[in-house]
Amino acid sequence: IEESVYPETELKTVLTDRKHKFIVNQTKTAVLANNAMHQMVYGAHPYGRHAELIDYDRITSKILQDFHAPHYCAANCRLMVAGYVTDQVMQAIEATIGKIKIGAKCSLYEIPFEPIAGDKTQIIRREEAVQSSLRMGLRTIKMDHPDYHKLNMLTMVLGGYFGSRLMT
C-alpha cells in the first residue's frame, strides 16, 4: 500500500483485459442505461462522466504513481474491523497496518453540481439487444449527510439490487 509500483508489462496486461471488458460492456443495455442516467442526473460533474476506450491508452505507470502517493495514505483511510475481534487480532492489526506512515491528508475540493437542463428522458435503441434496461435517478443527499446510510439501506430494500423486495 505504501510503496506501490505499477510495472509496465503487468499494467499493459491489465489494461488489455480492461479494454476488452469495456468493449463487451458497451454492448450491454444495463451499462448504456447507467451511463446515460449518470450523465443526465449529474451533467458535467465527474459523476456524470464515464470512461471512453481511448482512456485506457492514456494510463501509464507514472500517472498511477503520481495519483497513488497523495491519495493512498493512512491519513485518508478508515479501518473498520468486524467479527470476532480478540486482543490478539487487534495486536496483529497494530503490528502490520498500524505501522503504515500517516502521510498528509488529501485536500478534498467540492465540485459544484450544475442544474440539470434539457430533456429528462432518453431512449437508447439497440436492435440487437436481447433485453431492455430502465434506469431512474435523481440527486438526493450527500454522502456526509447524517441520514445517508439510512437512505442507502432504504434504497436497497425498496429496489436497489436484484434480490430486493421490489424484484420479489
One Martini backbone bead per residue (centre of mass of N, CA, C, O) as a GRO file, in nm:
protein
  168
    1ILE     BB    1   0.059   0.062  -0.021
    2GLU     BB    2   0.304   0.259   0.016
    3GLU     BB    3   0.488   0.113  -0.242
    4SER     BB    4   0.368   0.131  -0.519
    5VAL     BB    5   0.373  -0.049  -0.823
    6TYR     BB    6   0.367  -0.025  -1.203
    7PRO     BB    7   0.432  -0.238  -1.415
    8GLU     BB    8   0.419  -0.225  -1.748
    9THR     BB    9   0.352  -0.519  -1.823
   10GLU     BB   10   0.115  -0.552  -1.623
   11LEU     BB   11  -0.046  -0.307  -1.709
   12LYS     BB   12  -0.097  -0.398  -2.001
   13THR     BB   13  -0.256  -0.649  -1.927
   14VAL     BB   14  -0.482  -0.510  -1.772
   15LEU     BB   15  -0.569  -0.310  -1.996
   16THR     BB   16  -0.646  -0.519  -2.206
   17ASP     BB   17  -0.867  -0.648  -2.035
   18ARG     BB   18  -1.035  -0.387  -1.984
   19LYS     BB   19  -1.091  -0.321  -2.278
   20HIS     BB   20  -1.249  -0.573  -2.341
   21LYS     BB   21  -1.469  -0.530  -2.126
   22PHE     BB   22  -1.561  -0.258  -2.232
   23ILE     BB   23  -1.657  -0.351  -2.510
   24VAL     BB   24  -1.865  -0.551  -2.402
   25ASN     BB   25  -2.028  -0.349  -2.217
   26GLN     BB   26  -2.123  -0.160  -2.463
   27THR     BB   27  -2.359  -0.388  -2.531
   28LYS     BB   28  -2.499  -0.327  -2.264
   29THR     BB   29  -2.784  -0.196  -2.140
   30ALA     BB   30  -2.703  -0.133  -1.846
   31VAL     BB   31  -2.459   0.044  -1.912
   32LEU     BB   32  -2.597   0.251  -2.094
   33ALA     BB   33  -2.806   0.339  -1.882
   34ASN     BB   34  -2.613   0.433  -1.663
   35ASN     BB   35  -2.459   0.645  -1.825
   36ALA     BB   36  -2.705   0.817  -1.901
   37MET     BB   37  -2.808   0.877  -1.618
   38HIS     BB   38  -2.555   1.012  -1.503
   39GLN     BB   39  -2.547   1.239  -1.712
   40MET     BB   40  -2.834   1.354  -1.650
   41VAL     BB   41  -2.795   1.402  -1.337
   42TYR     BB   42  -2.474   1.528  -1.340
   43GLY     BB   43  -2.343   1.595  -1.599
   44ALA     BB   44  -2.026   1.754  -1.577
   45HIS     BB   45  -1.976   1.598  -1.355
   46PRO     BB   46  -1.788   1.330  -1.266
   47TYR     BB   47  -2.045   1.143  -1.229
   48GLY     BB   48  -2.125   1.195  -1.552
   49ARG     BB   49  -1.878   1.037  -1.628
   50HIS     BB   50  -1.711   0.821  -1.866
   51ALA     BB   51  -1.545   0.598  -2.010
   52GLU     BB   52  -1.316   0.555  -2.271
   53LEU     BB   53  -1.123   0.377  -2.473
   54ILE     BB   54  -0.881   0.586  -2.485
   55ASP     BB   55  -0.815   0.594  -2.176
   56TYR     BB   56  -0.642   0.329  -2.165
   57ASP     BB   57  -0.399   0.464  -2.337
   58ARG     BB   58  -0.330   0.695  -2.104
   59ILE     BB   59  -0.220   0.494  -1.910
   60THR     BB   60   0.035   0.508  -1.657
   61SER     BB   61   0.258   0.456  -1.417
   62LYS     BB   62   0.303   0.754  -1.344
   63ILE     BB   63   0.009   0.834  -1.299
   64LEU     BB   64  -0.042   0.628  -1.071
   65GLN     BB   65   0.181   0.724  -0.877
   66ASP     BB   66   0.087   1.023  -0.855
   67PHE     BB   67  -0.187   0.941  -0.731
   68HIS     BB   68  -0.112   0.755  -0.493
   69ALA     BB   69   0.057   0.918  -0.293
   70PRO     BB   70  -0.180   1.125  -0.185
   71HIS     BB   71  -0.431   0.905  -0.155
   72TYR     BB   72  -0.257   0.644  -0.028
   73CYS     BB   73  -0.310   0.700   0.302
   74ALA     BB   74  -0.381   0.701   0.635
   75ALA     BB   75  -0.519   0.988   0.641
   76ASN     BB   76  -0.750   0.866   0.418
   77CYS     BB   77  -0.838   0.648   0.630
   78ARG     BB   78  -1.032   0.361   0.730
   79LEU     BB   79  -1.087   0.124   0.996
   80MET     BB   80  -1.275  -0.182   0.983
   81VAL     BB   81  -1.388  -0.418   1.227
   82ALA     BB   82  -1.524  -0.750   1.194
   83GLY     BB   83  -1.618  -0.969   1.442
   84TYR     BB   84  -1.392  -1.173   1.605
   85VAL     BB   85  -1.235  -0.955   1.832
   86THR     BB   86  -0.930  -0.973   1.956
   87ASP     BB   87  -0.638  -0.891   2.096
   88GLN     BB   88  -0.473  -1.044   1.882
   89VAL     BB   89  -0.593  -0.902   1.638
   90MET     BB   90  -0.518  -0.612   1.721
   91GLN     BB   91  -0.212  -0.665   1.732
   92ALA     BB   92  -0.181  -0.745   1.434
   93ILE     BB   93  -0.281  -0.482   1.319
   94GLU     BB   94  -0.076  -0.295   1.461
   95ALA     BB   95   0.183  -0.451   1.341
   96THR     BB   96   0.092  -0.359   1.049
   97ILE     BB   97  -0.108  -0.123   0.983
   98GLY     BB   98   0.008   0.060   1.223
   99LYS     BB   99   0.287   0.121   1.045
  100ILE     BB  100   0.172   0.317   0.869
  101LYS     BB  101   0.207   0.594   0.727
  102ILE     BB  102   0.025   0.872   0.741
  103GLY     BB  103   0.063   1.136   0.610
  104ALA     BB  104  -0.124   1.336   0.392
  105LYS     BB  105  -0.405   1.494   0.365
  106CYS     BB  106  -0.632   1.534   0.146
  107SER     BB  107  -0.765   1.776  -0.045
  108LEU     BB  108  -1.087   1.851  -0.060
  109TYR     BB  109  -1.300   1.920  -0.330
  110GLU     BB  110  -1.570   2.094  -0.443
  111ILE     BB  111  -1.805   2.004  -0.690
  112PRO     BB  112  -2.036   2.150  -0.846
  113PHE     BB  113  -2.365   2.137  -0.925
  114GLU     BB  114  -2.549   2.153  -1.195
  115PRO     BB  115  -2.814   2.214  -1.341
  116ILE     BB  116  -3.061   2.046  -1.491
  117ALA     BB  117  -3.089   2.017  -1.838
  118GLY     BB  118  -3.337   1.933  -2.026
  119ASP     BB  119  -3.406   1.632  -2.099
  120LYS     BB  120  -3.542   1.350  -1.889
  121THR     BB  121  -3.534   1.166  -2.152
  122GLN     BB  122  -3.403   0.843  -2.271
  123ILE     BB  123  -3.340   0.662  -2.578
  124ILE     BB  124  -3.181   0.345  -2.644
  125ARG     BB  125  -3.121   0.182  -2.940
  126ARG     BB  126  -3.101  -0.193  -2.961
  127GLU     BB  127  -3.169  -0.431  -3.182
  128GLU     BB  128  -2.962  -0.667  -3.063
  129ALA     BB  129  -3.101  -0.681  -2.806
  130VAL     BB  130  -3.233  -0.906  -2.542
  131GLN     BB  131  -3.279  -0.646  -2.361
  132SER     BB  132  -3.398  -0.423  -2.120
  133SER     BB  133  -3.334  -0.096  -1.969
  134LEU     BB  134  -3.404   0.075  -1.657
  135ARG     BB  135  -3.368   0.420  -1.546
  136MET     BB  136  -3.367   0.598  -1.233
  137GLY     BB  137  -3.291   0.941  -1.121
  138LEU     BB  138  -3.155   1.133  -0.837
  139ARG     BB  139  -3.082   1.378  -0.635
  140THR     BB  140  -2.966   1.398  -0.306
  141ILE     BB  141  -2.784   1.331  -0.061
  142LYS     BB  142  -2.497   1.338   0.086
  143MET     BB  143  -2.255   1.132   0.229
  144ASP     BB  144  -2.235   1.338   0.496
  145HIS     BB  145  -2.505   1.279   0.575
  146PRO     BB  146  -2.673   1.140   0.845
  147ASP     BB  147  -2.890   0.980   0.633
  148TYR     BB  148  -2.742   0.816   0.414
  149HIS     BB  149  -2.745   0.517   0.517
  150LYS     BB  150  -3.050   0.497   0.541
  151LEU     BB  151  -3.114   0.556   0.242
  152ASN     BB  152  -2.947   0.327   0.124
  153MET     BB  153  -3.106   0.098   0.258
  154LEU     BB  154  -3.384   0.169   0.146
  155THR     BB  155  -3.307   0.138  -0.150
  156MET     BB  156  -3.242  -0.162  -0.132
  157VAL     BB  157  -3.519  -0.265  -0.029
  158LEU     BB  158  -3.690  -0.107  -0.277
  159GLY     BB  159  -3.463  -0.161  -0.544
  160GLY     BB  160  -3.122  -0.167  -0.545
  161TYR     BB  161  -3.152  -0.482  -0.603
  162PHE     BB  162  -3.228  -0.795  -0.721
  163GLY     BB  163  -3.320  -0.906  -0.413
  164SER     BB  164  -3.555  -0.736  -0.379
  165ARG     BB  165  -3.878  -0.672  -0.309
  166LEU     BB  166  -3.951  -0.568  -0.586
  167MET     BB  167  -3.861  -0.825  -0.737
  168THR     BB  168  -4.045  -1.022  -0.562
   0.00000   0.00000   0.00000
